Amino acid sequence: MELMDGNFLGVGWISSVDCDENGQIKMARHEDCVRQSIWMILGTARGERLMRPNFGCGIHDLVFANNTASISGQIISEVEQALSEWEPRIDVLHIDVTPDTNHPNCLFIQINYHVRTTNNRFNLVYPFYLE
């Protein structure tokens, strides 16, 4: 399939740059590249990148907020907006925010999405820490 050759889904360095057994830089391919892109979008605060200040997700503005239902709604809204703006290869199916029962200041952002070109569904859980 032509789309699986990396033309649309992409191939790029893995997010923690490392070398393989041949001394070559390890690469993320296809749907793994998409997953790493989502992780990078969520992990980057708006304004953090000098040459692209609008890149990232607004959840970092909420890091000192109290763990309430309204904060969960704001987190969902920020994640939806960031992914629709910065990751055109996916459709977000559902986002849910649940507290970590072991750590009261940690929320799990659960994102269900499908990759447009392959129609494969995935789930990504991003831990977000308040305070």
C-alpha positions in Angstrom: 0.0 0.0 0.0 1.5 3.3 -1.0 0.4 5.2 2.1 2.3 2.8 4.3 5.6 3.7 2.8 5.9 6.7 5.1 4.6 9.3 2.6 1.7 10.3 4.8 2.1 8.7 8.2 5.8 9.6 8.3 9.1 8.4 9.5 11.2 10.4 12.0 13.6 10.2 14.8 12.2 8.6 18.0 11.4 11.1 20.7 14.3 10.1 22.9 17.1 10.1 20.3 19.1 6.8 20.4 21.1 4.7 18.1 20.4 1.1 17.0 22.9 -1.8 17.0 24.3 -0.5 13.7 25.0 3.0 15.0 22.1 4.5 13.0 19.6 6.8 14.6 16.5 4.9 15.6 13.4 5.9 13.7 9.7 5.9 14.5 7.6 4.7 11.6 4.0 5.1 10.5 1.5 4.8 13.4 4.3 4.9 16.0 5.3 8.2 14.5 1.8 9.4 15.0 1.7 8.3 18.6 5.0 10.1 19.3 3.6 13.2 17.7 0.6 13.2 19.9 2.8 12.7 23.0 5.0 15.6 21.8 1.9 17.9 21.3 0.6 17.1 24.8 4.0 17.5 26.4 4.8 20.9 24.9 3.4 24.0 26.5 2.2 26.8 24.2 5.0 29.4 23.9 7.7 26.9 24.7 9.0 26.6 21.2 10.7 29.9 20.2 10.1 29.6 16.4 6.6 28.1 16.7 5.1 29.7 19.8 1.5 28.5 19.1 2.6 24.8 19.0 1.6 22.6 21.9 -1.3 22.2 24.3 -2.8 24.6 26.8 -3.1 22.0 29.5 0.1 23.3 31.0 -1.7 26.5 32.0 -3.8 24.3 34.4 -0.9 22.7 36.2 -1.6 24.6 39.5 -5.4 24.1 39.4 -7.4 22.1 41.9 -8.6 18.7 40.8 -12.2 19.4 40.0 -14.8 18.4 37.4 -14.5 21.7 35.6 -10.7 21.3 35.3 -11.3 17.9 33.7 -13.6 19.6 31.2 -11.0 22.2 30.5 -8.3 19.6 30.0 -10.5 17.7 27.5 -11.2 20.9 25.6 -7.5 21.9 25.4 -6.5 18.4 24.2 -9.2 18.3 21.6 -8.2 21.7 20.3 -4.5 21.0 20.2 -4.8 17.6 18.5 -7.2 19.0 15.9 -4.8 21.8 15.1 -1.5 19.9 15.2 -2.2 16.3 14.2 -4.1 16.1 10.9 -3.4 12.4 10.5 -5.9 11.4 13.2 -9.6 11.7 14.2 -10.1 11.9 17.9 -12.9 9.6 18.9 -13.1 10.2 22.6 -11.1 11.9 25.4 -11.6 11.1 29.1 -9.9 12.4 32.2 -9.7 10.1 35.2 -7.9 10.6 38.5 -5.0 8.3 39.5 -6.3 6.5 42.7 -2.7 6.1 43.9 -1.6 9.8 43.4 -4.2 12.4 44.1 -2.5 15.1 42.0 -2.2 13.0 38.9 -4.9 12.8 36.1 -4.9 10.3 33.3 -5.9 11.8 30.0 -7.2 8.9 27.9 -7.3 9.5 24.1 -9.1 7.2 21.7 -8.3 8.0 18.1 -8.0 6.4 14.7 -5.5 7.0 12.0 -7.2 8.3 8.9 -5.2 6.5 6.3 -5.3 3.1 7.9 -8.5 3.4 9.9 -6.8 1.6 12.8 -7.9 2.6 16.3 -5.5 3.4 19.1 -5.6 4.4 22.8 -3.0 6.7 24.4 -2.9 7.5 28.1 -1.0 10.6 29.1 -0.3 11.3 32.8 -0.9 14.9 33.7 0.3 16.2 37.1 -1.4 19.0 39.0 0.7 21.1 41.4 
